[in-house]
Amino acid sequence: MSAKRSILIVDDDPKLRKTLSGILRVKGYAPIVAATGKAALDRVEEEVPAVALIDLRLEDISGLEVMRGIKERSPGTECIVLTGYASQESAIEAVNLGAYSYVQKPYDVEQLLVTVRRAIEKREAREALRKSEQRYKQLFESIGDAVMVYSSQERFLDCNEATLQRLGYSREEFLRLGVADIVHPDFHPLMKDNVKRIWAGETTVVESAQCCKDRRVIPVEVNARRIEYQGEPAILAVVRDITERKRAQEELQHTLERLRKALGGIIQAVALTVETKDPYTAGHQRRVANLARAIATEMGLSEDQIEGIRMAGGIHDLGKIAIPAEILSKPTRLTEFEWGIIKMHSQIGYDILKKTGNV
């Protein structure tokens, strides 16, 4: 029997139980009958009905007590009380205690069926909301990043388990904190500016640092946006630990520095090799490199471009390696042929560097 369509009828009038059961069965419901309050409570222990129709005047216990017992055993069951005119005040009391509604005897069948249908719709809507909230909670807790929600007063309203594990707080401790309590003081100005942008409707991604309960500081990336939380505006922040990313960036930077120094050493060795072969122009490449760097700096080029120009200037005569030493160091005037060979050094240097893939 489907709990979504089962209706418990609690009434000590056998004729009413039979008539009402027949009407409900025709309409596609699954009636369950009980002649006494105790029998009704026993049936609820066995099977959870979607709706309970309860006569307020029963022989053994009052309908209000039955309703309380049903709600204790099955909070999701909607209770509709059946009452005569003389007990209307009790019916109103039942509604105040949690009954969905009441129907007066002798009841109008159509009115009763409409009330039952709406009670079931309310139960199903509540159940759908409960399942939706359960799915949201499961998703919320399954995210590996820290997720936190805070109010316009920058007080925390909620967080997932990953937040508590990372920062070392219990849930009660964390929900007593404000955003500023976990953000490193160096990032407070950035935090305040970021919050203003979020309230203005932006979705922001910024790097920051969080302070743990044990005073450890963790570099983080914060992705935040404005949301509605329990009917009020709030900020949802997904906070990713970027410790490993920062460590990788530092290692990469150190590697680049080592490579830059190694490349500088190679460039210097090449320059010295050229100067050794052509002692008459010793220092020329260095002076060209310094002059080129000064011009590039004045032009406002990037640091990488300036460094590249300096290195290129330091080996711009690389092609002289292929020129015979007797021509480079010839003390007398060069012949036309020898001068032609000298002028080839720039092309030779280009061809050498081209083979390395650097030009």
RORO-612022 format. One record per residue: x, y negated, z of N, C-alpha, C, CB in turn. Coordinates in steps of 0.2 Angstrom, whole numbers, padded with zeros to 4 digits, always signed. Atoms other than C-alpha are relative to their C-alpha. Glycine has a CB too. Layout:
! residues N
XYZXYZXYZXYZ/...
***
This chain:
! residues 359
+0004+0006+0000+0000+0000+0000+0004-0006+0000-0005+0000+0006/-0004+0006+0001+0007-0017-0005-0001-0005+0006-0001-0003-0007/+0001+0004-0005+0010-0028+0010-0002-0007-0002+0006-0001+0004/+0002+0006+0003+0007-0043-0002-0007-0001+0000+0004-0001-0006/+0007+0000+0001-0011-0038-0004-0004+0003+0005-0002+0003-0007/+0004-0003-0005-0016-0030+0012-0003-0005+0005+0005+0005+0004/+0004+0005-0004-0029-0038+0023-0002+0004+0006-0006-0003-0004/+0003-0003-0006-0032-0033+0041-0006-0003+0002+0006+0000+0006/+0006+0002-0003-0050-0034+0047-0001+0002+0007-0006+0002-0005/+0001-0002-0007-0052-0035+0066-0007-0003+0002+0006-0003+0004/+0007+0002-0001-0071-0035+0070-0003+0006+0003-0004-0003-0006/+0003-0006-0003-0081-0024+0082-0007+0001-0003-0001-0002+0007/+0006-0001+0004-0096-0025+0070+0001+0005-0006-0003-0007-0002/-0002-0005+0006-0095-0009+0059-0003-0002-0006-0003+0007+0002/+0003+0002+0007-0107-0016+0046+0004-0005-0003-0008-0002+0002/-0004+0006+0003-0097-0032+0044+0007+0003-0003+0002-0005+0005/-0006-0003+0002-0081-0021+0043-0001+0003-0007+0003+0005+0005/+0001-0004+0007-0088-0010+0029-0002-0005-0006-0006+0004+0001/+0002+0005+0006-0096-0025+0019+0006-0004-0002-0005-0005+0003/-0006+0004+0002-0080-0035+0020+0005+0004-0003+0003-0004+0007/-0005-0004+0003-0069-0021+0016-0002+0001-0008+0000+0007+0003/+0003-0001+0007-0080-0017+0000+0002-0006-0004-0007+0002+0000/-0001+0006+0003-0079-0035-0005+0008-0001-0002-0003-0007+0003/-0007+0001+0001-0060-0036-0003+0003+0005-0005+0004+0000+0007/-0003-0005+0005-0057-0020-0012-0002-0001-0007-0003+0007+0002/+0002+0001+0007-0067-0025-0027+0005-0006-0003-0007-0003+0000/-0004+0005+0003-0056-0041-0028+0007+0002+0000-0001-0006+0005/-0007-0002+0001-0040-0031-0028+0004+0000+0006+0003-0004-0005/-0004+0000-0006-0035-0032-0010+0000+0007+0003-0003-0005+0005/+0000-0007-0003-0031-0017+0001-0002-0001+0008+0007+0003+0000/+0002+0001-0007-0041-0018+0017+0002+0005+0005-0008-0001+0000/-0002-0005-0006-0036-0011+0034-0005-0002+0005+0008-0001+0002/+0005+0002-0004-0049-0011+0047+0002+0003+0007-0007+0004-0001/-0001-0002-0007-0048-0011+0066-0006-0003+0004+0006-0003+0003/+0006+0002-0003-0063-0011+0078+0002-0004+0007-0004+0006+0002/-0002+0004-0007-0053-0018+0094+0006-0003-0001+0000+0006+0005/-0007+0003+0000-0039-0029+0097+0006+0004+0001+0000-0006+0005/-0006-0004-0002-0028-0016+0104+0001+0005-0007-0001+0005+0006/-0001-0004+0006-0031-0005+0088+0003-0004-0005-0007+0003-0003/-0003+0004+0005-0027-0020+0077+0008-0001+0001-0003-0007+0000/-0007+0001-0001-0010-0023+0086+0004+0007-0001+0001-0002+0008/-0003-0007+0002-0006-0004+0084+0001+0000-0007-0004+0006+0003/+0000-0001+0007-0010-0005+0066+0006-0005-0003-0006-0002-0004/-0005+0004+0002+0002-0020+0064+0007+0003+0001-0001-0007+0003/-0007-0003-0001+0016-0010+0072+0002+0005-0006-0001+0004+0007/-0001-0005+0005+0014+0003+0058+0000-0004-0007-0006+0005+0000/+0001+0003+0007+0010-0009+0043-0001-0008+0001-0005+0003-0004/+0000+0008-0001+0013-0028+0041-0005-0002-0006+0007-0003-0001/+0005+0003+0004-0003-0036+0033+0002-0007-0003-0007+0000+0003/-0001+0006+0002-0002-0051+0022-0004-0005+0004-0001-0001-0008/+0005+0005-0004-0018-0059+0031-0003+0005+0005-0005-0003-0006/+0004-0003-0005-0027-0054+0046-0007-0004+0001+0003+0001+0007/+0006+0003-0002-0046-0058+0048-0002+0002+0007-0006+0001-0006/+0000-0002-0007-0049-0059+0066-0007-0003+0003+0006-0002+0005/+0006+0002-0003-0066-0060+0075+0002-0003+0007-0006+0005+0001/-0002+0003-0006-0064-0072+0090-0003+0004+0006-0001-0007+0001/+0003-0003-0006-0076-0062+0101+0000+0008-0001-0008-0002+0000/-0001-0007+0000-0070-0044+0103-0002+0003+0007+0007+0002-0002/+0002-0003-0006-0075-0031+0116+0006+0001+0005-0003+0007-0001/-0005-0001-0005-0058-0028+0124+0005-0006+0001+0005+0006-0003/-0004+0006-0002-0047-0043+0122-0002-0006-0005+0008+0001-0001/+0002+0006+0005-0050-0061+0114+0004+0000-0006+0001-0006+0004/-0004+0001+0007-0046-0065+0096+0006-0004+0001-0005-0003-0005/-0006+0004-0001-0034-0078+0102+0006+0005+0002-0001-0005+0005/-0005-0005-0002-0024-0064+0111+0002+0004-0006-0002+0004+0006/-0001-0004+0005-0025-0053+0096+0005-0004-0005-0006+0002-0004/-0004+0004+0005-0018-0067+0085+0007-0001+0003-0004-0007-0001/-0006+0001-0003-0004-0071+0097+0004+0007-0001+0000-0002+0007/-0004-0007+0000+0001-0052+0097+0002+0001-0007-0005+0006+0002/-0001-0001+0007+0000-0051+0078+0006-0005-0002-0006-0002-0005/-0005+0005+0002+0011-0067+0076+0007+0002+0004-0001-0007+0003/-0006-0003-0004+0024-0059+0089+0003+0006-0004-0001+0002+0007/-0003-0006+0003+0025-0043+0079+0001-0001-0008-0006+0005+0000/-0001+0001+0007+0023-0050+0061-0001-0008-0001-0005+0004-0004/+0000+0007+0001+0027-0069+0060-0003-0002-0006+0006-0003+0002/+0001+0002+0006+0024-0069+0042-0008+0001-0002+0004+0003-0005/+0007-0002+0001+0006-0063+0043-0005-0007+0001-0003+0006+0004/+0004+0006-0001-0007-0077+0040-0007+0002+0004-0001-0004-0006/+0006-0002-0004-0022-0076+0053-0005-0005-0002+0002+0000+0007/+0006+0004+0001-0039-0082+0048-0005+0002+0005-0003+0001-0007/+0005-0002-0006-0052-0082+0063-0007-0001-0003+0001-0004+0006/+0007+0000+0001-0070-0078+0061-0004-0002+0006-0002+0007-0003/+0003+0002-0006-0081-0087+0073-0007-0002-0002+0004-0006+0002/+0006+0002+0000-0099-0091+0077+0000-0008+0001-0005+0004+0004/+0000+0007-0002-0105-0109+0079+0002-0002+0007-0007-0003-0002/-0001+0002-0007-0105-0108+0098+0008+0000+0002-0004+0005+0004/-0007+0000-0002-0086-0104+0098+0005-0004-0005+0002+0008+0000/-0004+0004+0005-0080-0117+0085+0006-0003+0004-0005-0005-0003/-0006+0003-0004-0069-0125+0099+0005+0005+0000-0002-0003+0006/-0005-0005-0001-0060-0109+0101+0003+0001-0007-0003+0007+0002/-0003+0000+0007-0058-0108+0082+0005-0005-0001-0005+0000-0005/-0004+0006+0001-0050-0125+0082+0006+0001+0004-0003-0007+0002/-0005-0001-0004-0039-0120+0096+0005+0005-0003-0002+0003+0007/-0004-0005+0004-0033-0105+0086+0004-0003-0006-0005+0006-0003/-0004+0004+0006-0028-0116+0071+0005-0004+0003-0005-0005-0004/-0006+0004-0003-0018-0127+0083+0005+0005+0003-0003-0004+0006/-0005-0005-0002-0010-0111+0089+0004+0004-0005-0003+0005+0005/-0003-0003+0005-0005-0106+0072-0004+0004-0005+0006+0005+0002/+0005-0003+0005-0020-0099+0063+0000-0004-0006-0007+0001+0003/+0000+0004+0007-0021-0103+0044-0006-0004+0000+0001+0005-0005/+0006+0003+0001-0039-0107+0045-0005+0004+0004-0002-0001-0007/+0005-0004-0003-0056-0102+0052-0006+0000-0005-0002-0003+0007/+0006-0001+0004-0072-0096+0044-0006+0001+0004+0000+0005-0006/+0005-0001-0004-0089-0098+0052-0005+0006-0002-0005-0006+0001/+0005-0006+0002-0102-0083+0053-0007-0004+0000+0001+0005+0005/-0001-0004+0005-0112-0080+0044+0004-0003-0006-0007+0003-0003/-0005+0003+0005-0098-0083+0031-0003+0000-0007+0006+0004+0001/+0001+0000+0007-0100-0088+0013+0006+0004-0003+0000-0007-0003/-0005-0005+0003-0091-0074+0003+0005-0004-0004-0004+0005-0005/-0005+0003+0004-0084-0086-0010+0005-0004+0004-0004-0005-0005/-0005+0004-0005-0077-0098+0004+0005+0005+0003-0005-0004+0005/-0004-0005-0004-0070-0083+0013+0006+0002-0005-0003+0006+0003/-0005-0002+0005-0061-0077-0003+0005-0005-0002-0004+0003-0006/-0005+0006+0001-0054-0094-0007+0005-0001+0005-0004-0006-0001/-0005+0001-0005-0047-0095+0010+0005+0005+0001-0005+0000+0007/-0005-0005+0000-0039-0078+0009+0005-0001-0005-0004+0007-0001/-0004+0001+0006-0032-0082-0008+0005-0005+0002-0003-0002-0006/-0005+0005-0002-0024-0098-0001+0004+0002+0005-0004-0006+0001/-0004-0002-0005-0018-0090+0014+0006+0005-0003-0004+0004+0006/-0005-0004+0004-0009-0077+0003+0005-0004-0004-0003+0005-0004/-0004+0005+0004-0002-0091-0008+0005-0003+0005-0004-0005-0004/-0005+0004-0005+0005-0100+0007+0005+0005+0003-0004-0003+0006/-0005-0005-0003+0013-0084+0014+0005+0002-0006-0004+0007+0001/-0005-0002+0006+0021-0080-0004+0004-0006-0001-0004+0002-0006/-0004+0006+0001+0027-0098-0005+0005+0000+0005-0004-0006+0000/-0005+0000-0006+0035-0097+0012+0005+0006-0001-0004+0001+0007/-0005-0006+0001+0043-0080+0008+0005-0002-0006-0004+0006-0002/-0004+0002+0006+0049-0087-0009+0006-0005+0003-0004-0003-0006/-0005+0005-0003+0057-0102+0001+0005+0004+0004-0004-0005+0004/-0005-0003-0005+0065-0090+0014+0005+0004-0004-0004+0005+0004/-0005-0004+0004+0073-0079+0000+0004-0005-0004-0004+0004-0005/-0004+0005+0003+0079-0095-0009+0005-0002+0005-0005-0006-0003/-0005+0002-0005+0087-0101+0007+0005+0005+0002-0004-0003+0006/-0004-0006-0001+0094-0084+0010+0005+0000-0006-0004+0007+0001/-0005+0000+0006+0102-0084-0008+0005-0006+0001-0004+0000-0006/-0004+0005-0001+0108-0101-0005+0006+0001+0005-0004-0007+0001/-0005-0001-0006+0116-0097+0012+0005+0006-0002-0004+0003+0006/-0005-0005+0002+0124-0081+0004+0005-0003-0005-0003+0006-0003/-0004+0003+0005+0131-0091-0010+0005-0005+0004-0004-0004-0005/-0004+0005-0004+0137-0105+0002+0005+0003+0004-0005-0004+0005/-0005-0003-0004+0146-0093+0013+0005+0004-0004-0004+0005+0005/-0004-0004+0004+0153-0083-0001+0006-0004-0004-0004+0004-0005/-0005+0005+0003+0163-0098-0008+0007+0000+0004-0003-0007-0001/-0007+0000-0004+0182-0096-0004+0002-0007+0002+0005+0003-0005/-0002+0007-0002+0184-0115-0004-0004-0002+0006-0001-0005-0006/+0004+0003-0005+0179-0125+0011-0006-0004-0003+0004-0004+0005/+0006+0004+0002+0161-0132+0009-0003-0004+0006-0005+0004-0004/+0002+0004-0006+0155-0146+0020-0005-0005-0002+0005-0003+0004/+0005+0005+0001+0140-0157+0021+0000-0006+0005-0008+0003-0001/+0000+0005-0005+0140-0174+0029-0005-0006-0001+0007-0003+0002/+0005+0005+0001+0128-0188+0032+0002-0007-0002-0004-0001+0007/-0002+0007+0001+0128-0207+0028+0004-0003+0006-0006-0004-0002/-0004+0002-0005+0135-0209+0045+0007+0003+0001-0004+0000+0007/-0006-0004+0000+0149-0198+0040+0001+0005+0006+0006-0004+0000/+0000-0005-0005+0144-0185+0053-0001+0007-0004-0005-0001+0006/+0001-0007+0003+0145-0166+0048-0007+0003+0002+0005+0005+0002/+0007-0003+0000+0128-0158+0045+0000+0008-0001-0005-0003-0005/+0000-0007+0001+0133-0141+0039+0007+0002-0003-0005+0003-0005/-0006-0002+0003+0148-0131+0033+0000+0008-0001+0007-0002+0004/-0001-0007+0001+0153-0113+0027+0005+0003+0005+0001+0002-0007/-0004-0004-0004+0163-0100+0036+0008-0002-0002-0001+0007+0000/-0007+0001+0003+0179-0104+0025+0002-0007+0004+0000-0001-0007/-0002+0007-0003+0179-0122+0033+0002+0002+0007-0006-0005+0000/-0002-0002-0007+0179-0115+0051+0007+0004+0000-0005+0004+0003/-0006-0004+0000+0193-0102+0047+0006-0004-0002-0001+0006-0005/-0006+0004+0002+0204-0115+0038+0002-0005+0006-0002-0004-0006/-0001+0006-0004+0202-0129+0051+0001+0003+0008-0005-0005+0000/-0001-0002-0007+0201-0118+0067-0005-0002+0005+0007-0002+0002/+0005+0003-0004+0185-0125+0074-0005+0006+0001-0003-0006-0002/+0006-0003+0000+0170-0116+0080-0006-0004-0003-0003+0002+0008/+0005+0004+0003+0154-0121+0072-0003-0006+0004-0006+0005-0002/+0002+0006-0005+0148-0131+0087+0005-0005+0000-0002+0003+0007/-0005+0005+0000+0164-0140+0088+0000-0004-0006+0007+0003+0001/+0000+0004+0006+0164-0144+0070-0005-0005-0001+0001+0005-0006/+0006+0004+0001+0147-0151+0069-0001-0006+0005-0007+0004+0001/-0001+0006-0004+0152-0163+0083+0005-0005-0003+0002+0002+0007/-0005+0005+0003+0165-0171+0072-0003-0004-0005+0006+0005-0003/+0001+0005+0006+0165-0185+0059+0005+0002-0005+0000-0007+0002/-0005-0001+0005+0174-0185+0043+0007-0002+0001-0002-0003-0007/-0007+0003-0002+0188-0196+0049+0004+0004+0005-0001-0007+0003/-0004-0005-0005+0192-0183+0063+0004+0005-0004-0005+0003+0004/-0004-0005+0003+0198-0171+0050+0005-0002-0006-0004+0006-0003/-0004+0002+0005+0206-0182+0037+0006-0004+0003-0004-0006-0005/-0006+0003-0002+0224-0187+0039+0000-0008+0000+0006+0003-0004/+0001+0008+0000+0225-0206+0044+0003-0003-0006+0004-0002+0006/-0003+0003+0006+0236-0209+0029-0005-0001-0006+0006+0004-0003/+0005+0000+0005+0221-0205+0018-0007-0003+0002-0001+0007-0002/+0006+0003-0002+0208-0215+0028-0003-0005-0005+0000-0003+0007/+0003+0005+0004+0207-0230+0016-0002+0004-0007+0006-0004-0002/+0002-0003+0006+0206-0218+0001-0007+0003+0001+0005+0006-0002/+0006-0004-0002+0192-0208+0010-0006-0005+0000+0000+0003+0007/+0005+0005+0000+0182-0224+0013-0002-0003-0007+0002-0006+0005/+0002+0002+0007+0183-0230-0005-0003+0006-0004+0007-0002-0004/+0003-0005+0003+0179-0213-0011-0008+0001+0002+0003+0007+0002/+0007-0001-0002+0163-0212+0000-0004-0005-0003+0000-0001+0008/+0004+0005+0003+0157-0229-0007-0001+0002-0007+0004-0007+0000/+0001-0002+0007+0159-0222-0025-0005+0005+0000+0007+0002-0003/+0005-0006+0000+0149-0206-0021-0007-0003+0002+0002+0005+0006/+0006+0003-0001+0135-0216-0013-0003-0004-0006+0000-0005+0006/+0002+0003+0006+0135-0226-0029-0002+0004-0006+0006-0005-0002/+0003-0005+0005+0131-0210-0039+0006+0003-0003-0004-0004-0005/-0006-0003+0003+0149-0205-0044+0001+0007+0003+0006-0004+0000/-0003-0006-0002+0156-0187-0043+0007-0001+0000-0003+0006-0004/-0007+0002-0001+0173-0189-0037+0005+0007+0001+0002-0005+0005/-0005-0005-0001+0189-0178-0037+0006-0003+0002+0001+0005-0006/-0006+0004-0003+0203-0184-0026+0005+0005+0004-0002-0006+0004/-0004-0004-0005+0218-0177-0017+0001-0003+0006+0007+0001-0004/+0000+0003-0006+0219-0179+0001+0004+0005+0005-0007-0001+0003/-0003-0005-0005+0225-0170+0017-0004+0000+0006+0008-0003+0002/+0004-0001-0005+0216-0162+0031+0004+0002+0006-0006+0005-0001/-0004-0002-0006+0221-0160+0049-0004+0006+0004+0000-0006+0005/+0003-0006-0004+0217-0143+0058+0000-0002+0007+0004+0006-0002/+0000+0001-0007+0213-0141+0076+0007+0001+0003-0005+0005+0003/-0007-0001-0003+0231-0135+0079+0005-0005-0002+0002+0007-0001/-0005+0006+0002+0238-0151+0071+0003+0002-0006+0004-0002+0005/-0003-0001+0007+0243-0143+0055-0003-0004-0005-0001+0008-0002/+0003+0005+0005+0241-0154+0040+0000+0004-0007+0004-0006-0001/+0001-0003+0006+0234-0146+0024-0001-0004-0006-0005+0006+0001/+0002+0004+0006+0235-0154+0007-0006+0003-0004+0006+0000-0005/+0006-0002+0003+0218-0153-0002-0002-0004-0006-0006+0000+0006/+0004+0003+0005+0208-0157-0017-0007+0000+0002+0002+0003-0007/+0007+0001-0002+0191-0164-0013-0005-0002-0006-0001-0005+0005/+0005+0002+0005+0177-0163-0026-0007-0001+0004-0001+0007-0005/+0006+0002-0004+0162-0172-0019-0005-0004-0004+0002-0005+0006/+0005+0003+0003+0145-0178-0024-0006-0001+0005-0003+0004-0006/+0005+0001-0004+0129-0185-0017-0006+0005-0001-0003-0007-0002/+0006-0005+0001+0114-0173-0014-0005-0002+0005+0003+0008+0002/+0005+0000-0005+0098-0171-0004+0001+0006+0004-0007-0001-0004/-0001-0006-0005+0100-0161+0012-0006-0001+0005+0007+0000+0003/+0006+0000-0005+0084-0157+0022-0004-0006-0001+0003+0001+0007/+0004+0006+0001+0075-0172+0014+0004-0006+0001-0006+0001+0004/-0004+0006-0002+0089-0184+0018+0006+0000-0005+0002-0001+0007/-0006+0000+0004+0103-0191+0007+0006+0002+0004+0001-0007-0003/-0006-0002-0004+0120-0183+0011+0005+0001-0006-0001+0007+0003/-0006-0001+0005+0137-0179+0003+0002+0007+0001+0006-0005+0001/-0002-0007+0000+0142-0161-0002+0007-0001-0003-0004+0004-0005/-0007+0000+0002+0161-0159-0003+0003+0007+0000+0004-0004+0006/-0003-0006+0000+0170-0144-0009+0008-0001+0000-0002+0004-0007/-0007+0002-0002+0188-0144-0002+0004+0006-0002+0000-0002+0007/-0004-0006+0002+0201-0133-0010+0007-0001+0003+0001+0000-0008/-0007+0000-0003+0218-0129-0001+0005+0000-0006+0001+0006+0005/-0005+0001+0006+0232-0135-0014+0007+0001+0003-0001-0006-0004/-0006-0001-0003+0246-0130-0003+0005+0004-0005+0000+0004+0007/-0004-0004+0005+0252-0117-0016+0002-0004-0006-0003+0006-0002/-0001+0004+0006+0250-0129-0030+0005-0006+0001-0007-0004-0002/-0005+0005-0002+0260-0143-0021+0007+0003+0000-0002-0003+0007/-0007-0004-0001+0274-0130-0017+0002+0001-0007-0001+0006+0004/-0002-0002+0007+0274-0125-0036+0002-0006-0003-0006+0003-0003/-0002+0006+0003+0275-0143-0041+0007-0003+0003-0006-0006+0001/-0006+0002-0003+0289-0147-0029+0006+0005-0003+0000+0001+0008/-0006-0005+0003+0299-0131-0035+0001-0002-0008-0003+0007+0000/-0001+0002+0007+0296-0137-0053+0004-0006-0001-0007-0001-0004/-0004+0006+0000+0302-0154-0049+0007+0001+0001-0003-0005+0005/-0007-0001-0002+0318-0147-0041+0003+0004-0006+0000+0005+0006/-0003-0003+0005+0320-0136-0056+0002-0005-0006-0005+0006-0003/-0001+0005+0005+0318-0150-0068+0006-0005+0002-0006-0005-0001/-0006+0004-0002+0331-0160-0058+0006+0004-0001-0001-0002+0008/-0006-0004+0002+0343-0146-0059+0002+0000-0007-0001+0007+0003/-0001-0001+0007+0341-0144-0077+0002-0007-0003-0007+0002-0004/-0003+0006+0002+0343-0163-0079+0007-0001+0001-0005-0006+0003/-0007+0001-0002+0359-0163-0070+0005+0004-0004+0001+0002+0008/-0004-0004+0004+0365-0148-0080+0001-0003-0007-0003+0007+0000/+0000+0003+0006+0360-0156-0096+0005-0007+0000-0007-0002-0002/-0004+0006-0001+0369-0172-0090+0007+0002-0001-0001-0004+0006/-0007-0003+0000+0385-0162-0087+0002+0002-0007+0000+0006+0005/-0002-0002+0007+0384-0154-0104+0001-0006-0005-0006+0004-0003/+0000+0006+0004+0381-0171-0112+0007-0003+0001-0005-0005+0001/-0006+0003-0002+0396-0178-0103+0006+0004-0003+0001-0001+0008/-0005-0004+0003+0407-0163-0108+0001-0001-0007-0001+0007+0002/+0000+0001+0007+0402-0165-0126+0004-0007-0002-0007+0000-0003/-0003+0007+0001+0406-0184-0125+0008+0000+0001-0003-0005+0004/-0007+0000-0002+0423-0181-0117+0004+0004-0006+0001+0003+0007/-0003-0004+0006+0427-0168-0131+0001-0004-0006-0004+0006-0001/+0000+0004+0006+0423-0180-0144+0006-0006+0001-0006-0004-0002/-0005+0006-0002+0434-0194-0135+0007+0003+0000-0002-0003+0006/-0006-0004+0000+0448-0181-0133+0003+0000-0008+0000+0006+0003/-0002-0001+0007+0448-0178-0152+0001-0007-0003-0005+0003-0004/-0001+0007+0003+0447-0197-0156+0001-0005+0006-0007-0002-0004/-0001+0004-0006+0456-0206-0142+0000-0008-0001+0007+0001+0002/+0000+0007+0001+0456-0223-0151-0007-0003+0001+0002-0001-0008/+0007+0003-0002+0437-0225-0148-0002+0003+0007-0005+0002-0006/+0002-0002-0007+0437-0218-0130-0004-0006+0003+0007+0002+0004/+0005+0005-0004+0423-0226-0120-0005-0003-0004+0004-0006+0003/+0005+0003+0005+0414-0231-0136-0007+0003+0001+0002+0001-0007/+0006-0004-0001+0400-0218-0133-0004-0002+0006+0000+0007-0001/+0002+0002-0007+0398-0223-0115-0003-0007+0000+0005+0001+0005/+0003+0007+0000+0396-0242-0119-0006+0000-0004+0006-0004-0003/+0006+0000+0004+0384-0238-0133-0006+0003+0004+0001+0004-0006/+0006-0003-0004+0373-0227-0121-0002-0005+0005+0003+0006+0004/+0002+0005-0005+0373-0241-0108-0004-0006-0003+0006-0003+0004/+0004+0005+0003+0368-0254-0120-0007+0002-0003+0005-0003-0006/+0006-0003+0003+0355-0243-0128-0005+0000+0006+0000+0006-0003/+0004+0000-0006+0348-0240-0110-0003-0007+0002+0003+0004+0005/+0002+0006-0002+0347-0258-0106-0005-0003-0005+0006-0005+0000/+0005+0002+0005+0338-0262-0122-0007+0003+0001+0002+0001-0008/+0006-0004-0001+0325-0248-0119-0003-0002+0006+0002+0007+0000/+0004+0002-0007+0322-0254-0101-0003-0007-0002+0006-0001+0005/+0002+0007+0002+0320-0272-0108-0007+0001-0004+0005-0004-0003/+0006-0001+0004+0307-0265-0120-0006+0003+0004+0002+0004-0006/+0005-0003-0004+0297-0257-0106-0002+0007-0001-0006-0005+0000/+0001-0007+0002+0299-0239-0112-0001+0004+0007+0005+0002-0004/+0000-0004-0006+0295-0225-0100+0007+0003+0002-0005+0006-0001/-0006-0003-0002+0308-0217-0089+0003+0005-0004-0001+0002+0008/-0002-0005+0004+0309-0202-0099+0003-0002-0007-0006+0005-0001/-0003+0003+0006+0311-0212-0115+0007-0003+0001-0005-0005-0003/-0007+0003-0002+0325-0222-0107+0005+0005+0001-0001-0005+0006/-0005-0005-0002+0334-0207-0101+0002+0004-0007-0002+0005+0005/-0002-0003+0006+0333-0199-0118+0004-0004-0005-0007+0002-0004/-0004+0005+0004+0340-0214-0127+0007-0001+0003-0004-0007+0000/-0007+0000-0003+0354-0215-0115+0004+0006-0001+0000-0001+0008/-0003-0006+0002+0358-0197-0118+0002+0000-0007-0004+0006+0002/-0001+0000+0008+0357-0199-0137+0006-0005-0001-0006-0002-0004/-0006+0005+0001+0369-0214-0136+0006+0003+0003-0002-0006+0004/-0006-0003-0002+0381-0204-0126+0004+0005-0004-0001+0003+0007/-0003-0005+0005+0384-0191-0140-0002-0002-0007-0003+0007+0002/+0001+0002+0007+0380-0202-0155+0005+0002-0005-0002-0007+0000/-0005-0002+0005+0397-0198-0162+0002+0007+0000+0006-0004+0002/-0001-0007-0001+0395-0179-0159+0003+0003-0007-0006+0003+0001/-0003-0003+0006+0399-0176-0178+0007-0001-0001-0004-0003-0005/-0008+0001+0001+0417-0182-0176+0003+0007+0002+0002-0005+0004/-0003-0007-0002+0420-0164-0169+0002+0003-0007-0005+0004+0004/-0001-0004+0006+0420-0158-0187+0005-0004-0005-0006+0001-0004/-0005+0004+0004+0432-0172-0194+0007+0002+0002-0002-0008+0001/-0007-0002-0002+0450-0167-0195+0003-0005+0004+0004+0001-0006/-0003+0005-0005+0460-0174-0181+0005-0005-0003+0004+0004+0006/-0005+0004+0004+0474-0180-0193-0003-0006-0003+0003+0004-0005/+0003+0006+0003+0461-0192-0201-0003-0004+0006-0007+0003-0004/+0003+0004-0006+0453-0198-0184+0006-0004+0003-0003+0004+0005/-0006+0003-0003+0471-0202-0178+0005-0003-0004+0003+0005+0005/-0005+0003+0005+0479-0208-0194+0002-0007+0002-0003+0001-0007/-0002+0006-0002+0489-0223-0190+0000-0005-0005+0007+0000+0003/+0000+0005+0005+0488-0231-0207-0007+0000-0003+0005+0003-0006/+0007+0001+0003+0474-0236-0218-0003+0006-0004+0000-0006-0006/+0003-0006+0002+0462-0222-0223-0001-0001-0008-0007+0001+0003/+0001+0000+0008+0460-0218-0242-0008+0000-0001+0003+0006-0003/+0007+0000+0001+0443-0219-0250-0003+0007+0001-0001-0002-0008/+0003-0007-0001+0441-0200-0249+0000+0001+0008+0005+0005-0003/+0000-0001-0007+0446-0200-0230-0006-0004+0003+0007-0002+0003/+0005+0004-0003+0434-0214-0227-0007+0003-0001+0000-0007-0003/+0006-0004+0001+0420-0204-0235-0001+0006+0005+0000+0003-0007/+0000-0006-0005+0424-0189-0224-0003-0003+0007+0006+0004+0001/+0001+0003-0007+0423-0201-0208-0008-0002+0000+0004-0006+0001/+0007+0002+0000+0406-0207-0214-0005+0006+0000-0002-0004-0006/+0004-0006-0001+0399-0189-0214-0001+0002+0007+0003+0005-0004/+0001-0002-0007+0400-0188-0195-0007-0001+0003+0005-0004+0004/+0006+0001-0003+0383-0195-0192-0005+0006-0003-0003-0006-0002/+0004-0005+0003+0375-0182-0204+0002+0007+0004+0001+0001-0007/-0002-0006-0003+0385-0168-0196-0002+0001+0007+0008+0000+0001/+0003+0000-0007+0380-0173-0178-0008+0002-0001+0001-0007+0003/+0007-0001+0000+0362-0173-0184-0001+0008-0002-0003-0004-0006/+0001-0007+0002+0364-0156-0192+0001+0005+0006+0004+0002-0006/-0002-0004-0006+0372-0149-0176-0006+0000+0005+0006-0003+0004/+0005+0000-0004+0358-0155-0165-0007+0003-0003-0002-0008+0002/+0006-0003+0003+0344-0150-0177+0000+0008+0001+0000-0001-0008/+0000-0007-0001+0350-0132-0175-0002+0002+0007+0007+0003-0002/+0002-0002-0007+0347-0133-0156-0008-0002+0001+0004-0005+0005/+0007+0002-0001+0329-0139-0159-0002-0006+0003-0004+0006+0003/+0001+0006-0004+0331-0156-0151-0001-0006-0004+0006-0001+0004/+0001+0006+0004+0329-0167-0166-0005+0003-0006+0006-0003-0003/
***
